[in-house]
C-alpha cells in the first residue's frame, strides 16, 4: 500500500510504500522510507511501534505513524 506522510524536514507530503508482514499474532507493515533501511511498524495495545530498528529518527517515526493512522486505522 502507499501511504502519504509529511516529511519532517521539509514539511512536504511524500508517498511511501508499506508492505504487510506477519509479526507475532499481528499484521505489521514494512516501511520503505527514502534514505533509510526498511523498518517494521506494528500496532500493539492500540499504539504503533517500531518493531525491528531502534535507530529510526523519532520525527520520521511520528510521520509514519500519522500516515498509518490515516491509511490503516482510518482516522
C-alpha positions in Angstrom: 0.0 0.0 0.0 1.1 3.6 -0.5 0.7 6.0 2.4 1.3 9.7 2.4 3.4 11.2 5.1 4.6 14.7 5.9 8.4 14.7 5.6 9.7 16.1 8.9 12.5 18.3 7.5 10.7 20.0 4.6 7.1 19.5 5.8 6.2 18.4 2.3 4.0 15.4 1.6 5.6 12.3 0.2 4.2 8.9 -0.8 6.0 5.9 0.7 5.4 2.2 0.4 4.2 -0.1 3.2 4.0 -3.9 2.8 2.1 -6.2 5.1 4.2 -8.6 7.1 3.3 -11.2 9.8 4.6 -10.2 13.3 3.7 -12.5 16.2 -0.1 -12.5 16.2 -0.5 -9.2 14.3 -0.1 -7.7 10.9 2.7 -5.3 10.8 3.9 -3.0 8.0 7.4 -3.0 6.4 8.0 0.7 5.7 10.2 1.8 2.9 11.2 5.4 3.7 13.6 7.3 1.4 17.2 7.3 2.6 16.9 4.7 5.4 16.7 0.9 5.7 13.2 -0.5 5.6 11.7 -0.9 9.1 8.8 -2.7 10.6 5.8 -0.9 12.3 3.4 -2.9 14.4 0.3 -1.9 16.4 0.4 -3.3 19.9 -2.2 -2.4 22.5 -3.5 0.4 20.3 -0.2 2.1 19.8 2.1 2.0 16.7 5.7 0.9 17.5 8.9 0.4 15.5 9.5 -3.3 15.9 12.9 -4.0 14.5 15.0 -0.9 14.3 15.8 1.3 17.3 17.7 3.9 15.3 14.8 5.5 13.4 14.5 9.3 13.9 11.6 10.0 16.2 10.2 12.6 13.8 10.3 10.1 10.9 8.5 7.5 13.1 5.9 10.0 14.1 5.3 11.0 10.5 4.9 7.3 9.5 2.6 6.7 12.5 0.3 9.5 11.4 0.3 8.1 7.8 -0.6 4.6 9.1 -3.3 6.0 11.3 -5.0 7.6 8.3 -4.4 4.6 6.0 -4.9 1.6 8.3 -6.8 3.0 11.3 -9.0 5.3 9.0 -8.7 8.2 11.4 
